[in-house]
Amino acid sequence: MYLKRCLSFLTRTVFPSHCLLCEGLLDYNEQSVCQVCVDTQPICNSLDLARLTPLAFNLRCTLDVALINTPSVSKLCYSLKYGSNPWLGVRLGEYFLSPMIEKIKKSEVVLIPMPVSRQRRRRRGYNQCDMLSKGCKKGVAAAGVSAE
């Protein structure tokens, strides 16, 4: 781990990492997106959820939404899916999905990553839903909720 940090420090001095959204320099502990851009993403509120209630009723399900589709959110999703950026999925899962899981008052929540075809996984190198789940697990565990 120590060697990895040293190498990361050296590579970041020569090849600094930039935020996907604002293109500012990232801090050492940030990956893909700076904390300012994470904090300014449009989170779904109760009015937005009220607009989705008819859809949930027709589908006979409970619906909860983390983000609103804006150009910045679309850019993040595109980068996660097609930009060879698996660590973005971990970050998005940690900062946007884990708070939603913490709000749920049930004793057990199961996250199931959607499978992708072997060809697509081989081409992409990872399953983006799996990375979102890992980030969500990390965020929930940091909040003190047991996660397996």
C-alpha positions as CSV (number, residue, x, y, z in Angstrom):
1,M,0.0,0.0,0.0
2,Y,2.8,2.4,0.9
3,L,4.6,1.7,-2.4
4,K,1.3,2.4,-4.3
5,R,0.9,5.7,-2.5
6,C,4.5,6.7,-3.4
7,L,4.0,5.8,-7.0
8,S,0.7,7.6,-7.1
9,F,2.3,10.7,-5.7
10,L,5.1,10.6,-8.3
11,T,2.8,10.0,-11.3
12,R,0.4,12.8,-10.1
13,T,3.3,15.3,-10.0
14,V,4.2,14.4,-13.6
15,F,0.7,13.7,-14.9
16,P,-1.8,15.5,-12.7
17,S,-5.4,14.3,-12.6
18,H,-8.2,16.6,-13.6
19,C,-11.9,16.7,-12.6
20,L,-14.2,15.3,-15.3
21,L,-16.6,18.2,-14.9
22,C,-14.7,21.4,-14.0
23,E,-11.3,20.2,-15.3
24,G,-9.7,21.5,-12.1
25,L,-6.8,19.7,-10.5
26,L,-7.8,16.9,-8.2
27,D,-6.5,16.5,-4.7
28,Y,-4.5,13.5,-3.7
29,N,-7.6,11.7,-2.1
30,E,-10.0,12.6,-5.0
31,Q,-10.5,10.4,-8.0
32,S,-12.3,11.4,-11.3
33,V,-14.5,14.2,-9.8
34,C,-13.6,16.9,-7.3
35,Q,-15.6,17.3,-4.1
36,V,-16.9,20.6,-5.2
37,C,-18.5,19.1,-8.3
38,V,-19.8,16.1,-6.3
39,D,-21.5,18.6,-3.8
40,T,-23.1,20.6,-6.6
41,Q,-24.8,17.7,-8.4
42,P,-28.6,18.1,-8.6
43,I,-30.0,15.7,-6.0
44,C,-33.6,14.6,-6.4
45,N,-36.0,16.2,-4.0
46,S,-39.6,15.5,-2.9
47,L,-41.1,17.5,-5.8
48,D,-39.1,15.5,-8.3
49,L,-40.2,12.3,-6.7
50,A,-43.9,13.4,-6.7
51,R,-43.6,13.7,-10.5
52,L,-42.4,10.2,-10.7
53,T,-45.1,8.7,-8.5
54,P,-47.5,7.9,-11.4
55,L,-44.7,5.9,-13.1
56,A,-44.0,4.0,-9.9
57,F,-47.7,3.3,-9.5
58,N,-48.0,2.0,-13.0
59,L,-45.0,-0.2,-12.5
60,R,-46.3,-1.4,-9.1
61,C,-43.0,-0.6,-7.4
62,T,-41.4,1.8,-5.0
63,L,-39.2,4.3,-6.7
64,D,-36.4,6.4,-5.3
65,V,-34.0,8.5,-7.4
66,A,-30.6,9.8,-6.5
67,L,-29.8,12.3,-9.2
68,I,-31.6,14.4,-11.8
69,N,-30.6,14.1,-15.4
70,T,-28.6,17.2,-16.3
71,P,-25.6,17.6,-18.6
72,S,-23.1,17.1,-15.8
73,V,-24.9,13.9,-14.6
74,S,-25.0,12.6,-18.2
75,K,-21.3,13.3,-18.6
76,L,-20.6,11.3,-15.4
77,C,-22.7,8.4,-16.5
78,Y,-21.1,8.4,-20.0
79,S,-17.7,8.5,-18.5
80,L,-18.5,5.6,-16.2
81,K,-20.0,3.5,-18.9
82,Y,-17.7,4.2,-21.9
83,G,-14.7,6.2,-20.5
84,S,-12.8,3.3,-18.9
85,N,-13.3,4.9,-15.5
86,P,-14.3,2.3,-13.0
87,W,-13.3,4.4,-9.9
88,L,-15.9,6.9,-10.9
89,G,-18.5,4.3,-10.2
90,V,-17.1,3.7,-6.7
91,R,-17.2,7.4,-6.0
92,L,-20.7,7.9,-7.3
93,G,-21.9,4.8,-5.3
94,E,-20.3,6.2,-2.2
95,Y,-21.6,9.7,-2.4
96,F,-25.0,9.3,-4.0
97,L,-26.3,5.7,-3.5
98,S,-25.1,5.0,0.1
99,P,-27.1,8.0,1.6
100,M,-30.2,6.6,0.0
101,I,-29.6,3.1,1.4
102,E,-29.0,4.7,4.9
103,K,-32.4,6.4,4.7
104,I,-34.2,3.1,4.2
105,K,-35.6,1.9,7.5
106,K,-35.5,-1.8,6.6
107,S,-33.2,-4.2,8.3
108,E,-31.7,-5.6,5.1
109,V,-31.1,-4.1,1.7
110,V,-29.7,-6.1,-1.2
111,L,-27.8,-4.5,-4.1
112,I,-27.6,-6.7,-7.1
113,P,-25.3,-5.5,-9.9
114,M,-26.9,-6.0,-13.3
115,P,-24.9,-8.5,-15.4
116,V,-23.3,-7.4,-18.7
117,S,-22.4,-9.7,-21.6
118,R,-18.9,-11.2,-21.6
119,Q,-18.0,-9.3,-24.7
120,R,-19.0,-6.0,-23.3
121,R,-17.3,-6.7,-19.9
122,R,-14.1,-7.7,-21.8
123,R,-14.2,-4.6,-23.9
124,R,-15.0,-2.3,-20.9
125,G,-12.9,-4.2,-18.4
126,Y,-15.5,-3.9,-15.6
127,N,-19.2,-3.9,-14.8
128,Q,-20.2,-0.3,-14.0
129,C,-23.1,-1.5,-11.7
130,D,-20.6,-3.7,-9.8
131,M,-18.5,-0.6,-9.2
132,L,-21.5,1.5,-8.0
133,S,-22.4,-1.3,-5.6
134,K,-18.8,-1.4,-4.2
135,G,-18.9,2.4,-3.7
136,C,-22.3,2.1,-2.0
137,K,-21.0,-0.6,0.3
138,K,-18.0,1.6,1.2
139,G,-20.2,4.6,2.0
140,V,-22.6,2.6,4.1
141,A,-19.8,0.9,6.0
142,A,-18.2,4.3,6.7
143,A,-21.6,5.5,8.1
144,G,-21.4,2.6,10.6
145,V,-24.0,0.3,9.0
146,S,-22.9,-3.3,8.6
147,A,-22.3,-4.2,5.0
148,E,-21.5,-7.6,3.5
